Amino acid sequence: MALPASQIWSGSLPPIEAGGIARPRIGIGGMSIEASTFSPHVSGPEAFTVRRGKELMDYYPFFVGPGSTVDDRLSEARAAVDDLGPEADWVPLVHARSLPGGAVDPDFYVAVKDELIAAVRASIAEDGPFDGFYFDIHGAMSVLGMTDAEGDLATALREALGPDTLMSTSMDLHGNVSRELLDATDLITCYRMAPHEDAMNTKQRAVFNLLSRLRAGTGSDPQARRPYKAWRQVPVLLPGEKTSTRLEPAKSIYAEVPEVEALDGVVDAAIWVGYAWADEPRCQCAVVVTGDDQDVIAREAERLARLYWEAREDFVFVADALPLGEALDAALADGAPRPFVISDSGDNPTAGGTGDVSWTLGELLQRPELSDSDASRTELTVIHASIFDPVAVAAAVEAGVGATVRVDVGGHVDGGPRGPVPMTAEVFSITAGDPTAGTQVVLRQGSVYEIVTERRKPFHKLADFTKLGLDPQSADIILVKIGYLEPELYELAAGWKLGLTPGGVDQDLLRLGHHRLQPGVFPFDTSATDPDLTPVVTRR
């Protein structure tokens, strides 16, 4: 799916002004995960991919130019501007990236932080200070025993870099912007689309803005390169499934962002939805407008904040949201369109769910029309993706394709309202070697085809299913642990319901038990009617 023209950022680097830096030295590093504090899963070193040096540089397609062998992650990002690789002396240090999950193991966080800070100090000692630094984070990283992990990491990085290095930060729009994070960085921005089809495009914009500021002349005041930032938190915290930019009111609100960016005196504008499944004081919507005209950025930041606040009660789920039983009834009804997709939203691994909640599988197998041995006579195909359970996978592999196995599936990490679910199932397929999931098996009981993986994996693309011998296009019902549908599933779905299911990213926020949010955050507190949305205008 192509990005809407209104949200594809593009630009041409400005000429190097007198006093500008023709070939700046720019470091790259960070740590990225979306972590639910309501999930019992702990994200340790096994959850992260750590990139250093050339491997980190190659992760970003906008550094390698057209025609490269890098995969086509959002090719629009590469097309937006010319190759940025030759524009600086890049120093890729270390970056750790993970699928969303539970809170991060503190020892692993400290190890990554210490490595990054040590690498910064060593590089400065050998080659001198950095002119700029690209800080690549998510914004919703929770670490066990900490509050505001990104603020902590950014502050430590700023101390290591020194006051003169210009830092540019890119984030997910479901991140959080605390004052500590804001004060450590100079340029800060986030995605403008949910689903995040502009992820790499946004990272490129953050690097482009950094290069542009470093090229600018400063006269007698080097601090002039640092733009002002107008920041305001908005006391609203909603799930991503209610704030998709495909639908109103988010569609119109986010359409304002590039319009603000285009104003004279503005460098960038961004609206963060915040992360709803962490219980930290920083979790809420935030607006930042960056630029040189303090009056303009303050006015526009307050205007964007006001738009979001006034629309707080108008946000709706991206699909008809129903309890799972009602969603299944709709999918099984005579004449229901095929394939019919149901979002198993409460254990969505791309929002921070553990990926092993078994509740939906249990509900499927409790339906005789789906689970009985004669259910195949109905010729229904019901696919559920997925549950991670390495023990069940090992048992299926040992038995072999075509064998019948008796296994207890899921519910080992997050037992929730239902622990492991017993299955007496045919081993339909075994597929080894997936870089994310490891070995994957499909277990068939009646009409239900349950995908079980060795490691956590989201299922977003048709190829995720077809590689396992499943044909999603001919299936009757597909249940996927996801919230809003990613582009290929969105195009596939002839019918779609958002199933309100339990898990660490439960869409019913009020039953999760938040108790550390700031006072007045909607919908947890509905008493506020006219909060002060005057932005803080600051320059580091």
N, C-alpha and C positions, 0 to 999 in steps of 0.2 A: 504494500500500500504506500503510495507516494505521500510525502509530507504536504500538507496544505501550503499553498504559496505564501499565505500570511504568516506562517510560522517557520518557514525555512530562512534561517539567518544566512546572510552572505555579506561580504565586504571586501574591500581592497585596502591593503596596508598603506598608510599615508607615507609621503616622502620623509626622509630623515631630516629633521630641522637642525639648525645651528644649535649646538649644545646637546643634541640627541645622541643616543648610543647606536652606532651603525651595526655592530654585531655584539649584542649583549650576551652575557653568560647566564644561562637560566637553568636552575635545578628543577627536577621533577620528583614528586613523591607523595605519599599519603596512605590512607587506609580506608576501606570502603565496605560497609555492611549495613543492612537494615535489620535491627535486632529487637525482637519483641520481649519485653520484660514479663509478659504473661505466658511465655512458652517455657517449659521445663528443659528444653534443649539448651546445651551449652556449646557455643561455637569456639572450638579450639583450633589448633594448627591444621587439623585434618580438613577443616571447612574452607580454608583460605588457599588461594593461589598467590604465591609471592613472586613478583617479577622484579628483576634488577637489570641494570645495564641495557644492552641491546634488546633483550626480550621485552623490557618495559617500553622502550622507544617504539618498537614495532607494534605494540598494542594499539597505538593511536594512528589511524590511517592517514590523518592530515599531515603527518610528518614524512610520509614516504611517497606521496604524489600519485598522480594517475598512472594506471598501467602496472601498479605494483602487484606482488603476489599475495599481499595481505588480503584476507577475506573481505567480502563486501558488506561489513557491518555499516549499515546506513550509508550507502554510497553517496547520498546527498551531502554528507559531511565532507567528503573529499572534494566534491564538486563546488562547494560553496566559495572557496577561495583557492588561490594557488597553493602549492606545496609550501608549508611553513618550515620544513626542515632546514633549508639553507639560510634562514633568516636569523639564526642565533647559534651560539655554541651551547648545545643542549647537554645537560649532565643528568641523565636518568639514574636515580639513586636506588630507592626501594619503594615498592607499592604492594600492599596486601589487599586482595579483593575476594569477597565471599558472596555466595548466594545469601539472601536473607535467612535468618534463623533466630535462635535464642541469643541471649546476652553473651558477650565475648568473655572467654577465660581471661582473668586479669593478668596472669603470668604471660600469656601470649601477647596481649596488648602491650605490656611493658617491654617485651622482647622486640616487637616491631618498632615501638616508639624509640627505644634506646638505639636500635640499629639505624633508624632514620637520622636521629640527632647526631650520632657518632659519624655517620657518613657526611652530613652537612659540615660538621666541624673539621673533619679530615680534608674535605675538598677545599674548604676555605684556607686551611693551613698550607695546602700544597699550591693552590692556584689563585688565591685571593678571594675577596668577597663575591657573592653572587649579585648580579644586577637585578635579577628577577627570580621568582620561584612560582611554579605551577603546582598548587596544592589540590589534589584530586581526592575528594571525599564524597560520602553519601549524605551525611547529616543526621542519620538516625541510628548511629552506633551507640548501643548501650553496653557498658562493661560492668560486670558484677562488682558491686561495692563502690561504684563511682556514679557521679552525676555529671552530665555534659562532657562526654569523652572527647568529642571533637574540639570543644573549647580548650580542654587540657592539652590535646595534641598540638593545636594551632599555637597556643601560648608558648609551649616548649620549643616549637619550630621557630617562632618569632625571636625568642631569646637567642637561639643558636645562629640565626641568620644575621642578627643585628638590626638596628633601626632603619638602615638605608635601603635594604633590599625590598623591591616592590613584589608583593605577593598577590596572586590571582587565584581564586578558589571557585571551583565548579561543584555543583551539588544536584542531587535529586530534588524534585519539588516536594517530595514527602520527607525532606529533612527539616531540621529545626535550626533557627538562627538565634543563638543566645548573644547577649552583649559581649561576653568574653570572646566568642568566635569572631564577631564583627570587629572588635577592636584589634585583633591580631592580624587581620588581613586588610588589603587595600582595595581590591576588586573582588566582588562576590556575586555569583549568579546561579540560576538553576534552570532546569528544564521548563519548557512552556507547553508540553503536551503530556496527557495521560490518556491512554498508554504512552510510554516514553519513546516514541519513535524519533525524537530529536535528541537522544542522549549524546551521541557522538558529536552531533552538530553543536550542542551546548558546550561540550568540552573544548571544541575548536574555537568557539566564540570567546571563551575565557582566556585562551592562549593568545588569540588575536588582540583582545583588549590589552593584554599585558604588553605585547610587542608594540602596539600603537602608543601606549603611554611612554615606553622606554625610548621611542624614536622622537618624542616631542622635545622641543627646546625648553629650557628651564630658566633662562636668564641668570640672575644671580641667586635664585632660590631653588635648589634641587627639590625641595618639598613640593614644588608646584606640580610635579609629576603625580603626586598622590591626589586622587579625586576626593571630593566630599562624598559622604554616604548618608542618605536619609533613611533611617530605620525605624520601623514601628511593628511591634507585635500586635496581632489582632486576636482578641480572646474568643477564638473559634477553633475547635478541633474535630475534624470530620474524617471518616475513612475515605480512602481513595476511590472506593466504589460509589461514593456519593459526589465526587468532585471530578469526574471524567470531563476532559475538555471536548469530548464529543457532544456533550449535552449542555443545555442551559441550566443554571446561570454561568457555570464555569467557562463555557464556550465564549460568551461575550466578554466576560471579565478578562480572560487571558488574551482575547483579541486586542485589548487595550495595551498590552505590554509592549509589543513592537512599536505601537504608535507613540508611546512615551519615550522609548529609546531613540526614536527619530527626531525628537525635539532638540533644538539648539541648547547647548549647555548640558546635555545628558549623554552619558557613556553607555549605561545599561540600566535595565529595570527588571525586577523579578518579584514573583509572588510564590511563597512557600505555603503549601497546604498544612505542613507539619505532619508528624507521625503519631497516629492515633493509638498504637498498641505498645507504647512505652509510657511508663508512669513517672515522668520527670517534669520539673517546673518549666523547662524550656519548651515543652511540647505544645505548640499552638501555631496558628498561621503567622506568617511574618512577611513584611514588604520591605524591600530595599531598592531605592533608586540612587544611582551613582552618577556623579558628574561634577562639573565645575561651577555651575550656577546654583548657589545655595537656595535661592528663592524658588527656582523652578523645580528642583528635585524635592524640596520639602512639600511644595504644593501638590506635585504628582504622587508622591508617596502617600500623603494623606488622602488624596482622591481615590487611589487604588485600594487603600485600607478601608475606606468608607464603602466602596462598592462591594467589597467582600463581606463586611459586617452586615450591611443592609440586606444582603442576599442569604444570610445564614439559614433562614427557615425555608428557603426555596430549593436547596440542594436535595436531589432525589437519587435513589439508586439507579445505576446505569441500565438495569433491567428490572423487570417485575420481580420483586423480592418476596419469597415465600418460604415457610418452613419446608424442609426437604420432602416430607410426605405429600404436601400439596403440589410441590413442583413435579414429583414423580407421577402423581395422578394426572397432571396436565400432559406430561410427556407420553403417558400410556393411553390417553384417551383416544377413542376412535377418530381418525382423521387428523391426528396431530402431525404437524409437518416433520419431515425427516431430512437429515439427522437433527435430532433435538438435543441441544446442549444445556446441561445444568452446571452452574458454577458451584463447586463444593467449597464455599468461600471461607469457612472457619479455620481450615488448616492449609491455607494457601502458602506454599513454601516461598513464593516470591514476595510475600509480605511479612514473613517471619515465622510462619507455622512450622511445626516439627516435621511434617510430611509423613508421620506414622499414625495419626489419629485414624482409628478403624471404624468410627461411628457410622459413616455412610455405607461402608461395606456391609456392616451388620444390618442396617436398614434394608439394603437390597436383598440380602439373603433371607430376611424374614418374610419376604413376599413370595408365597408359593408359586405364583405364576412366573417368577424369575428363577427360583432356586431349585425347584424339584427336578428330579432326573428326567422327567418327561417334558420339561419346559422347552427343550429344543424343538418340540413339535410346533410351538408357536412361531418358530423361525425368527424370534427376536434376537438382536445382538445389542447387548448393553455393555459398554466399556467404562471401566472406572480407572482413572489415572490420578494418582497412584499411591502406593504405600511403600515406604522403605523399610525393609526387614531382611537383613543379611542372613539370618538363620533360616527363614522360610525359603529364601533364594537358594541357599546351599542344599536344602532338602530336595527342592525341585530339580536342581542340577544333578544330584546324586541319583534321583529316580529316573530322569531322562524324559525326553519328549514322548508323549503318548501314555505315560504311566499315570496312575492315580496316586495322589499323595494326600496325607492327612496332616495338616499344618495349622498352627495358630498364627494368624497374620496380624501384624500391627499392634498398636497399643502398648508397646514396651517402654517408650520414652514418655509419651503423653497418653495416659490411659483414659483421661477425660471421663465421660459418662459411660464408656464401654471399653473394657480392656481388650486383649487379643481375641480375634474372631476365629473360631474354628472353621476350617474349610475341608471338605472332601472333594478334591478337584482334579481334573485332568491337567497335566502339564502341556499346555497348548504350544508354547514356544520358549526357547532359551536363546538369548542374544548376549554375547559377551563383548567387552571392550569399549563400552561407552565411556568417554572421558569424564563425564559428570556422574552418571549413575552406576558405573561398573557393569556388573552382570545384571541383566533384566530378564524376568520370566513373566509369562502370562499364564495365569491359572484360571481354568474354566469350570464353573459350577453352574449347571443349567444354562441360562441365557447370559450369565454374568461373566465377563472377561476381566479379571482383576490383574492389573499390572503391578508387579512387586519388584522393587529395585534394591540393589545392594547398598546404594547410597542415595541421599536425597536428590531429587531432580524435578524441576518444573517441566510440564508438557505444554508447549506453546505452538509447535509447528506440526504440520501433517506428517512430516518425515519422522517425528518422534514416535508415531504410531505405526507407520508403514514398515519401519525397520524391524518391528516386532512381529510382522506377519498379520497385522490388523489393518483393515480398510475403513478409516473413519467416515469416508464419503458414503459408504453403503451401510453404515451402522444405523440402528434405530435411535439409540440414546447414548450420549457420551457425557459422563460426569467427570469433570476436571477440577483438580484443586487449584483454583484460580479465582480472582474476583472479576474485574472487567476482562473481557476476552481480548487476547492479543490478536493482531491483524488476521492471521490465517484462520484461526478459530472463529473470529467474527464473521469472516466471509463464508465459512463452512456452515454456520448455524442457520438452519431454516426456521427453527424455533429456539427460544432461549429464556431460561429462568435463572435467577440468582438464588441458589439455595442457602437459606440461613441455617448454617450448621455450626456445631461447637468446635472450639479449638483456640489456640493462642492468639488468633487474629479474628476472633468473633466479631461479626458486624454489629451486634447489639452491644455497643460500647458501655452502656450503663450497667450491664451485668458483669463486667470484668473486674470492677473494684478499684478504679483509679482513686488515689487519695493524696497524691503529691502535686497535682496540677495547681497552677496559680488560681486564686479566687476569681470567680466570674467567667470562667471559660464555658462557652456554650458547646454542647447541650447539657453538660454536667450541672451547670448553674444557669438558670434562665431568668434570673432576677435583673441582670444588667440590661439597660435599654439605650444608654447613650455614653459609651466609654470614651475616654480621652484618646483620640487617635492622632494627636499631634506628634510628628516624628522627631526623633533625636537626629540632629545633623552634626556629624563629626568627621574629622579627618585625622588619621593616625599621626 
